[in-house]
Amino acid sequence: MKKVHIFAISASALLVIFALVGLFLYQFHGFHDQKLFAGDKDRDQVTNEFDADTDGDGAVNLKDSDANGNGRSNKQDLISGAKSLVGVLYDPLKGGHGNIGGKMGFIVCIDVPRIAYADADISLDQLLKQDYAQNPSHYETQGGTNTPATPYFYRRVRNVYDYARANGMLVRKATKPKVGDIVFYSRFHATLVVGTHKDGTYDEVSASPEKIYTRENLHKKWKARDVARLLN
């Protein structure tokens, strides 16, 4: 009888463990849609990550109101792309040590707008690479350690900030947010606006080490900050 009791307790404990693991995997996950960057949608031998016209319709992505040709606006696509990241774990190594965290699907803060815009087929990586090729002085190269040739160039907040500033897309101390705004809390942390409300509040998706996983923050009170406004 005693053995049966011990077995029952052990079985119950295992069920609880499996349930907790299942809940964790359901609630928290990684980003693994590598085709978003490595694919070639228009089959022009240029990967989506660095294709200025991903759908091959003759209009550059940033000027194309439906850059991926799916019948939805870029803003609609980036909203759904950002919200799909909710629950993705933050990379505590911030891309370091051979990008172990990134390979496991973990992300850093700038990956939120980077992936969300890529969902609309607007590649921030392509924009930065092209701008650097034409105007390297726009960026703090740090003796060659911050260039497109280095692995983290596209995942640094300050580079997106410098791109926006140099190309007339930086709104300093914006009085109100707009969907698609990349909000700079500093040169080292950024979030993405995914909704605005009549009462002046806004919704954002953000990833930070303090919160452990990516979250959607609803009805936040707006505080004037610099934003990158890539979309009209």
N, C-alpha and C positions, 0 to 999 in steps of 0.2 A: 504493500500500500504506500509505503514511504517512497519507494522508487517511482511509482506512478505519479505521486505528488511532485517529486523533483522534475520528472519528465514534463509534466504539465506546465510547471513554472518556466522551464527552459524553452519549451515551445512557445509559450506566451511572450517571453523575452525576445525570441527571434522574430516573432511576428511584429512586435513593437519596433524592433530595429529596422526591419524591412520597410515598415510603414514610414518610419522617419526618413530613411534613405530615399524612398519614393517621393515623399513630400519635398525633400531637399532638391531632388533632381527636377521635380515639377516646377518648383518656385525659382530655383537658381539654375542657370545654364551658361553655356559659352556661345560665342559667335563663330560659326563654322561655314558660312556661305562664301567660300573662297571664289566661286565663279563670279561673284559680284565684282571682283577686281581682276581675277585671272582669266575670265571668259573673254570671248570676242564676239559680241552680239551681231555686228554687221559683217563679220568675216572678212575684215580688211587687213588681217595680219597684224593688227594693233590691239593689244589687250585693253579691256574696258578701263583699266586703271589709268592709262595714258592716252585714251582716245578722245580727241576734242569734239568728235561728232559720233557718239556711240551708236545711234540708231541708223546712221548713214543716210540721213535725209537731206544733207547739204546745209543744215543750220547748226552752228556750233552750240554745244550743250547749254552754255550759260544764257544764250539768246533764244533758245528753243523753249517755248512755253510747255511743251510736252516732250522732254528730251529723250524719253525712252519709248515714245510712240505707243503707249498703252491706253490712250484715251483719257488719262487722268492728268491733272495739273501737276507741275513739279512740287508745289506745296503739299498737295494731297499725298504724293508719294513719299516725301521726306517725313511727313507726320507719321505715316504708318511705319516707315522704316525705323524712325526713332523709337516709337512705342514698342516695336518688336524687340528692342534691346533691353527693355525693363526686365530685371532679374539677372542680367549678365553680370558675372563677377568682375570686380575691379582687379587689374593686374598689379599686385603689390610690388613687383620688380620693375614696373614701369618700362617694360620693353628690354630691360637689361638681362645680362647673363644669357646671351644668345636668343633672346626673345622667347624664353621658355613659356612664360605666361601667355603671350600672344598665340603661340602654337597650340595652347590648351583652350584657346577661345576667350581668354580674359581681355579686357579692354581698359584703356585710359580715357581721361575726360574728352580729349579732342577726337577720339574715335567715334563719339556719339554723332556729332555733325558730319564727320568724315564718312561714316557708314550710311547715315540717313540721306545725305546728298547723293551718295553713290547709288542708293536705291532709286533715286530719280534720274540716274545716269548723268549726274553732274559730279565729276571727279575733282575733288580738291587737290589730289595728288598731281593730276595733269595740269591744273592751273598753276600750282606752285612750281612744278618742273619747268613749264614753259616760261613763266615769269623770271625764274632764276637764270635760265639760259639767255634771256634778253637783257636782264638787269640784275646781275649778282649783287650789286651794291645795295639792293633793297633789303638784304639779309645780313645778320651778324654771323659771318662764316666761322668765327672762332678758330682761326688758324687752320681751316680746312676740315674741322670736325663737325661742321653744320652745313652740309651741302647735300644735293640730291644723291651724291655718291655714298653718303653715310646712311645706315639703316633706319635712323629715327627722324630724318628730316621732315617727313610728311606727318609725323605724329607729335610735333612740338607746337604747342599753343602759340608761342611767340612768332613762329613762321607764318601761321595763318593770319595773325595780327598784322605782321609786317606786309604781307601780301595785300590785305584789305586796305591798309593805310596808303600803300604806294599806288594802288589802282582806283582810288576814289570811292572805295566801298566801305570805309570806316566812318561810322557815325559816332562822333565823340559825345559822351554824356547824353545819349538818346533820351528824349523826353517820354517816349512810350515805345513799347516793344512791338514787333511785327513777327508773324509766323515766318520761320526760316532764319531769324536773327541768330547769329552766334554771339553769345553774351560773354564778354571778357570780365571776369572778376579780378583778374590780374594778367600778367603776361605768361602765367603758368597754370591758369585754370579757366575753363570755358564750359558753357552749357548751351543747349539749343532750345529756342522758343518753339513750342508746338501748338499753342493756342492763346488767344487773347479774349478778354471779356469786357463788357460794357462798363463794368465798375472800375476798370483800369488795372485789374489783376491779370495775371498771365499764367500759363502752364509751361513747364520746362522739363526736359529730360536731362538728367545729369549723372555722371559717374565720378565718384571720389573715393579716396582711401578711407575717409572717415565713415562713409556709409556702407562700405564693403561691396555692395552690388548696385547696379544701375537702377535709378528710380525716376518716376514721374512725379513731379511736385506740382500740385494743383492750386490755382487761385493765389499765387504769390503776389505780394505787394511789390510793385515796380519801384526800383531805385535806379536813378539815372546812372548808366554805365556805358562804356564804349561797346559798340556792337559792330560786327561785320554783317553788312546787309547786301548779300549777293543777289537776292531776288527783289523785284519791284513790288 
